[in-house]
Amino acid sequence: MRSLTAAEILRAWERGLTQSPNQRALELLSQVYPQASSDWLSGLSIGRRDAELLALREYTFGPEMAAVAVCPQCGGRLDINLNAAEMRSACAPEREDNLALSVAGYELQFRLPNSEDLAALNRNAVGGDRRQLFSRCLFSVQHDGAPVAPDCLPEEVMDAVSERMASVDPLADIQLALSCPLCSCHWRAAFDIASFLWREIESLAGRLLRDVHTLASAYGWHERDILALSPVRRQFYLALIGT
């Protein structure tokens, strides 16, 4: 893993303007893994993908992340300090492609959900997303030796599979335990590194474009030459022209 260059940030940002959040996550990773196929990237489990995004965030912006949550009870704002390196350490060291589980007389073989699965979900379906996801991830299901269709699985079996997926791929669903200092309310909030990182990319892309405009106007330099400057040298030239 390495940090994104200024040119890569602008390229990912420009392409991401017309992409879904899921596609943006893969676009960011494709910038630092240019030799990786799109199938490989989209085939990463969600937790493994998000571990890569956490590493990318750490290398590009540093490990410390500042976020804000709103208390669901009193509406108070809570400042949250997160560490990308610490969160990434929760990622399983090995990727498991084939998982097995025995529960309530059912024998299941399945894999972890990936970005391709998320893209394929019918988001207009009411209550059907989990079963649709399971149908994509299940290799085989048997009950007392007879095959069973995924849409016939009892809820308790689906819950058991979900728990196993979460234990193997813990970064797929990051939940923060929060407490409001104003009203003592306790709740859990989801943290999505893909959305968090994208907002930072958007902000940085705007600053880079303003820097390019300012320096190109003052010196007549090409965009590629300005973006090739280190951040320190870019800021030095900006200071020289009084911005």
C-alpha positions as CSV (number, residue, x, y, z in Angstrom):
1,M,0.0,0.0,0.0
2,R,1.1,3.6,-0.7
3,S,-0.5,7.0,-0.6
4,L,-2.4,8.5,-3.5
5,T,-0.6,11.1,-5.6
6,A,-2.3,14.4,-6.4
7,A,-3.0,13.3,-10.0
8,E,-4.5,10.0,-8.8
9,I,-6.8,11.8,-6.3
10,L,-8.1,14.1,-9.1
11,R,-8.6,11.1,-11.5
12,A,-10.4,9.1,-8.9
13,W,-12.6,12.1,-7.9
14,E,-13.5,12.9,-11.5
15,R,-14.5,9.3,-12.3
16,G,-16.3,8.9,-9.0
17,L,-18.7,11.8,-9.7
18,T,-20.9,9.5,-11.7
19,Q,-20.3,6.3,-9.7
20,S,-22.1,4.6,-6.9
21,P,-20.5,4.5,-3.4
22,N,-19.6,0.9,-4.0
23,Q,-17.9,1.7,-7.3
24,R,-16.0,4.7,-5.7
25,A,-14.5,2.4,-3.2
26,L,-13.1,0.1,-5.9
27,E,-12.0,3.1,-8.0
28,L,-9.9,4.4,-5.1
29,L,-8.2,1.0,-4.8
30,S,-7.6,0.7,-8.5
31,Q,-5.5,3.8,-8.3
32,V,-3.0,2.2,-6.0
33,Y,-3.3,-1.3,-7.5
34,P,-3.2,-0.4,-11.2
35,Q,-2.2,-4.0,-12.1
36,A,-5.0,-5.6,-10.3
37,S,-8.0,-6.8,-12.3
38,S,-11.4,-5.4,-11.7
39,D,-12.6,-8.9,-10.9
40,W,-9.9,-9.3,-8.2
41,L,-10.9,-6.0,-6.6
42,S,-14.6,-6.6,-6.7
43,G,-14.0,-10.2,-5.4
44,L,-12.4,-9.0,-2.2
45,S,-14.7,-9.5,0.8
46,I,-16.3,-6.3,2.1
47,G,-14.1,-6.5,5.3
48,R,-10.9,-7.1,3.3
49,R,-11.8,-4.3,0.9
50,D,-12.4,-1.9,3.8
51,A,-9.2,-2.9,5.4
52,E,-7.5,-1.8,2.2
53,L,-9.4,1.4,2.3
54,L,-8.3,2.0,5.9
55,A,-4.7,1.4,4.9
56,L,-5.1,3.8,1.9
57,R,-6.5,6.4,4.3
58,E,-3.7,5.9,6.7
59,Y,-1.0,6.3,4.0
60,T,-2.7,9.3,2.3
61,F,-4.0,11.3,5.3
62,G,-2.6,9.7,8.4
63,P,-4.0,7.2,10.9
64,E,-6.0,9.6,13.0
65,M,-9.6,10.2,11.9
66,A,-12.0,12.8,13.3
67,A,-15.7,12.2,13.0
68,V,-18.9,13.6,14.4
69,A,-22.0,11.6,15.6
70,V,-25.4,13.0,16.6
71,C,-27.1,11.6,19.7
72,P,-30.4,10.0,18.7
73,Q,-32.0,11.0,22.0
74,C,-31.1,14.7,22.6
75,G,-29.5,15.7,19.3
76,G,-26.2,16.6,20.9
77,R,-23.0,16.4,18.8
78,L,-20.3,14.0,19.8
79,D,-16.7,14.2,18.5
80,I,-15.2,10.8,17.7
81,N,-11.5,10.1,17.4
82,L,-10.7,6.9,15.4
83,N,-7.5,5.3,14.4
84,A,-7.2,3.7,11.0
85,A,-4.3,1.5,11.9
86,E,-6.0,0.2,15.1
87,M,-9.3,-0.6,13.2
88,R,-7.4,-2.3,10.4
89,S,-5.7,-4.6,12.9
90,A,-9.1,-6.3,13.4
91,C,-9.0,-7.7,9.8
92,A,-8.6,-11.5,9.6
93,P,-5.0,-12.3,8.4
94,E,-6.2,-14.9,5.9
95,R,-8.9,-14.7,3.3
96,E,-11.3,-17.6,3.5
97,D,-13.0,-18.4,0.2
98,N,-15.0,-21.4,1.4
99,L,-16.7,-21.5,4.7
100,A,-18.8,-24.3,6.3
101,L,-21.4,-24.3,9.0
102,S,-23.7,-26.8,10.7
103,V,-26.7,-25.5,12.5
104,A,-30.2,-26.8,13.3
105,G,-29.7,-29.8,11.1
106,Y,-28.5,-27.7,8.1
107,E,-25.2,-28.1,6.4
108,L,-24.1,-25.0,4.6
109,Q,-21.1,-24.1,2.4
110,F,-20.7,-20.4,1.6
111,R,-18.3,-17.5,1.0
112,L,-18.1,-14.0,2.2
113,P,-20.0,-11.2,0.5
114,N,-18.1,-8.9,-1.8
115,S,-18.5,-5.7,-3.7
116,E,-20.0,-7.5,-6.7
117,D,-22.7,-8.9,-4.5
118,L,-23.6,-5.5,-3.1
119,A,-23.8,-4.1,-6.6
120,A,-26.2,-6.9,-7.7
121,L,-28.7,-6.4,-4.8
122,N,-32.1,-5.1,-5.7
123,R,-32.2,-2.2,-3.4
124,N,-35.9,-1.6,-4.1
125,A,-36.8,-5.0,-2.7
126,V,-38.6,-4.8,0.7
127,G,-37.0,-7.3,3.1
128,G,-35.4,-9.3,0.4
129,D,-31.9,-8.0,0.4
130,R,-30.5,-10.5,2.9
131,R,-32.0,-13.5,1.2
132,Q,-30.8,-12.3,-2.2
133,L,-27.3,-11.8,-0.8
134,F,-27.4,-15.3,0.7
135,S,-28.4,-16.8,-2.5
136,R,-25.3,-15.4,-4.2
137,C,-22.9,-16.4,-1.4
138,L,-24.2,-19.9,-0.7
139,F,-22.5,-22.8,-2.5
140,S,-24.7,-25.5,-1.1
141,V,-27.3,-26.1,1.5
142,Q,-28.6,-29.5,2.8
143,H,-31.0,-30.5,5.4
144,D,-30.9,-34.1,6.5
145,G,-29.0,-34.9,3.3
146,A,-31.5,-33.2,1.0
147,P,-30.7,-30.0,-0.9
148,V,-32.5,-26.9,0.2
149,A,-33.2,-23.7,-1.7
150,P,-31.8,-20.5,-0.2
151,D,-35.2,-18.8,0.0
152,C,-36.4,-21.7,2.2
153,L,-33.9,-21.1,5.0
154,P,-35.3,-20.4,8.4
155,E,-34.4,-17.1,10.0
156,E,-32.4,-18.8,12.8
157,V,-30.1,-20.4,10.1
158,M,-29.7,-17.1,8.3
159,D,-28.8,-15.5,11.6
160,A,-26.2,-18.1,12.3
161,V,-24.7,-17.6,8.8
162,S,-24.6,-13.9,9.3
163,E,-22.9,-14.3,12.7
164,R,-20.3,-16.6,11.1
165,M,-19.7,-14.1,8.3
166,A,-19.3,-11.3,10.8
167,S,-16.8,-13.2,12.9
168,V,-14.6,-14.1,9.9
169,D,-14.9,-10.7,8.2
170,P,-15.3,-8.2,11.2
171,L,-14.5,-5.1,9.2
172,A,-17.5,-5.7,6.9
173,D,-19.8,-4.0,9.4
174,I,-18.0,-1.6,11.8
175,Q,-20.2,-0.6,14.7
176,L,-19.1,2.1,17.1
177,A,-20.3,1.9,20.7
178,L,-21.1,5.5,21.6
179,S,-22.3,7.4,24.7
180,C,-23.7,10.9,24.9
181,P,-22.0,13.1,27.5
182,L,-25.1,15.3,27.7
183,C,-27.9,12.8,28.3
184,S,-26.0,9.5,28.9
185,C,-27.7,7.8,26.0
186,H,-25.9,4.7,24.7
187,W,-26.2,3.6,21.1
188,R,-24.3,1.9,18.3
189,A,-23.5,3.7,15.0
190,A,-22.1,2.2,11.8
191,F,-18.9,3.6,10.4
192,D,-18.4,3.3,6.7
193,I,-14.7,3.9,5.7
194,A,-15.6,4.1,2.0
195,S,-18.0,7.1,2.5
196,F,-15.7,8.7,5.1
197,L,-12.6,8.5,2.8
198,W,-14.6,9.6,-0.3
199,R,-15.6,12.8,1.5
200,E,-12.0,13.5,2.3
201,I,-11.1,12.8,-1.3
202,E,-13.7,15.3,-2.5
203,S,-12.5,18.0,-0.2
204,L,-8.8,17.5,-1.2
205,A,-9.7,17.4,-4.9
206,G,-11.3,20.8,-4.5
207,R,-8.3,22.2,-2.8
208,L,-6.0,20.8,-5.5
209,L,-8.0,22.3,-8.3
210,R,-7.9,25.7,-6.6
211,D,-4.1,25.3,-6.2
212,V,-3.8,24.5,-9.9
213,H,-5.9,27.4,-10.9
214,T,-3.9,29.8,-8.7
215,L,-0.4,28.6,-9.8
216,A,-1.3,28.2,-13.4
217,S,-2.7,31.8,-13.5
218,A,0.5,33.2,-11.7
219,Y,3.2,31.1,-13.5
220,G,1.6,29.7,-16.6
221,W,2.5,26.1,-15.5
222,H,0.7,23.0,-16.8
223,E,-1.6,21.1,-14.5
224,R,0.6,18.0,-14.6
225,D,3.6,20.0,-13.5
226,I,1.7,21.6,-10.6
227,L,0.4,18.3,-9.4
228,A,3.8,16.7,-9.6
229,L,5.1,19.2,-7.0
230,S,5.3,17.9,-3.4
231,P,2.7,19.5,-1.1
232,V,5.4,21.4,0.7
233,R,6.8,23.0,-2.5
234,R,3.2,23.7,-3.8
235,Q,2.4,25.5,-0.6
236,F,5.6,27.5,-0.7
237,Y,4.8,28.8,-4.2
238,L,1.3,29.6,-3.1
239,A,2.7,31.6,-0.2
240,L,5.0,33.5,-2.6
241,I,2.1,34.8,-4.6
242,G,0.2,35.8,-1.4
243,T,-2.5,33.2,-1.2
